[in-house]
Amino acid sequence: MTKTSRSDWGRLAQQHDKDIDTSDIPVLSDDFFRNAELRLPTKQSVTIRVDSDVLAWFKEQGAGYQTRINQLLRQYMQAHKPPL
């Protein structure tokens, strides 16, 4: 985060769940969950050429480097999508 949070995290940590006002959240019925579908983007295996130092840097970060590369590419894609 680039901005300092103004939230009172200490007070929030001391708050009990029963004290949280959830009146503005609609109750989801069993029917909703019965019909719900989890949709994840499909993955496609590709071969791309990247500079060896770039790949080495990602691999140095540990397991999941391909997922991190994908996340960065997704962020770039979303940042450069034309407005609706």
C-alpha atoms as one frame of an Amber mdcrd trajectory, in Angstrom:
protein
   0.000   0.000   0.000   1.264   3.438  -0.812  -1.054   5.319   1.543  -1.058
   5.032   5.317  -4.243   3.434   6.598  -6.390   5.595   8.843  -8.224   2.556
  10.198  -8.062   1.927  13.927  -6.788  -1.643  13.585  -6.278  -2.029  17.347
  -9.932  -1.231  18.069 -11.029  -3.515  15.243  -8.918  -6.406  16.568 -10.638
  -6.079  19.957 -14.138  -6.076  18.453 -16.187  -9.275  18.741 -17.911 -10.749
  15.688 -21.344 -10.285  17.334 -20.702  -6.527  17.487 -20.226  -6.150  13.724
 -23.246  -4.662  11.936 -24.017  -6.914   8.960 -27.588  -5.649   8.434 -26.720
  -4.299   4.968 -25.513  -7.691   3.703 -28.240  -9.779   2.029 -28.772 -13.303
   3.341 -27.945 -15.905   0.696 -30.344 -18.814   0.525 -29.487 -22.484   0.222
 -30.811 -22.245  -3.348 -28.109 -19.685  -4.147 -25.349 -22.050  -3.009 -26.979
 -25.055  -4.682 -26.828 -23.251  -8.040 -23.489 -21.477  -7.546 -20.629 -22.296
  -9.905 -16.962 -21.617  -9.359 -15.441 -20.334 -12.577 -11.684 -20.070 -12.779
  -9.836 -18.864 -15.847  -8.482 -21.783 -17.823  -4.730 -22.065 -18.115  -2.918
 -22.719 -21.352   0.617 -23.993 -21.563   2.828 -21.809 -23.765   6.469 -21.382
 -24.562   7.818 -17.841 -24.414  11.305 -16.411 -24.507  12.352 -14.224 -21.596
  15.758 -12.895 -20.643  17.629 -15.390 -18.496  18.205 -12.887 -15.679  14.474
 -12.116 -15.558  13.579 -15.794 -15.285  16.316 -16.370 -12.699  14.976 -13.486
 -10.608  11.446 -14.930 -10.605  12.730 -18.401  -9.745  14.780 -16.966  -6.863
  11.512 -15.831  -5.300  10.621 -19.481  -4.735   7.784 -21.785  -5.680   4.922
 -20.219  -7.586   7.060 -18.077  -9.877   4.889 -18.944 -12.886   1.786 -17.828
 -10.997   3.490 -14.545 -10.112   4.453 -13.979 -13.743   0.827 -14.658 -14.730
  -0.430 -12.186 -12.092   1.879  -9.479 -13.408   0.788 -10.113 -16.984  -2.872
  -9.952 -15.880  -2.295  -6.637 -14.087  -0.629  -5.240 -17.211  -3.500  -6.491
 -19.376  -6.135  -4.937 -17.118  -4.265  -1.643 -16.922  -4.152  -1.423 -20.711
  -7.697  -2.508 -21.562  -9.647   0.153 -23.434 -12.406   1.784 -21.353 -15.888
   0.333 -21.777
